[in-house]
Amino acid sequence: MIPKLEAIKHLFLHEWDPIGVAEFPEASDEYDSYALRVFTALHDGATAQAIAEYLAWLELDHMGLSALSGRGEAIADKVIAIHLSTPTA
């Protein structure tokens, strides 16, 4: 288990959650692939703006939602904070 990745997964499910699945235990891994992609992008130097843009793309284009959740920028800032402060192992 990688603490940074687990923290991002938790953040996506419990704070971003644009489709509202956090309350359903069977959907606990709904955003894991997105979290992994962001985790990898962080190691490649992704910025908060790039992460926010990715989350917006996910919501509008990939998930087909009609409006943004409004949480993308705040979540991106929290992802950067996780990346900078959480130990890797």
N, C-alpha and C positions, 0 to 999 in steps of 0.2 A: 504494500500500500504506500502510495506517495502522498504525503501530507498536503502539499500544494494542490495537487490534482483533486484530492478528496475535498479540500476546502472550496475549490471552484465548483465542483459538482454540487455541494451543499448550497452554495450561494445561488447557483442557477435554479435549483429546485425550490428553495425556500424564499428567495427574494426577487428573482427575475420572473420566473414562472408565467410566461405570457399566455399560456393556454389553460392555466388553472388546474394543474394536476397534482399539486403537492399533497392534497388531502387523501389521495388514493395510493395506498401502499404498493399496489401492483405497477404503478407508474414511477416508482422511485428512481429508475434509471433512464427516464424519458430524455433528459438533456445531457447524458453522459458523453455522447459522441461530440457534442458541441463544446463541452468542457475540455475534452481531450484536445480538440483542435485549437482552442484558445491557449491551453497549457503549452502546447508545442509552439504556437506562434510567439508566446512570451519568450521562449528560449531563442527564438530567431529575431528578437528585438521589437516585437509589436508594441505600439503605443496605445494609450487609453483611447485615443481617437479611432485608431484602426479597429480596436475591439468593439467600441460602440457602433461603428459602421457595420461590422460583421453581425452584431446582435440585431441591428435594424434590418439588415438584409434577411436574416433568419425569420424575423417576425413578418415582414411584408411579402417577401418573394418566396421563401422556402416554405413557411407555414401558411402563407396565404391570408394572413390576418388583414383586416381592413384599416387598422390604425396601429401605430406604435404603442407599446405599453407605457412609454414615458420613463422607463427605468434603465434604459440602455447605458446612458452616460454615467449614472451613479454606480451601476454594476461594473462598468469598465474601470472606474476609479478604484472600486473595491478589489477587483481582480489584480490591478497593478499593486495595490497595497499588500495583497496576499503574496504576490510574486516577490516583493521586496523584503517582506518580514518573516515569512514562514520558512523554517528550515527545510532543506530538500530531503532529508531522511529522518 
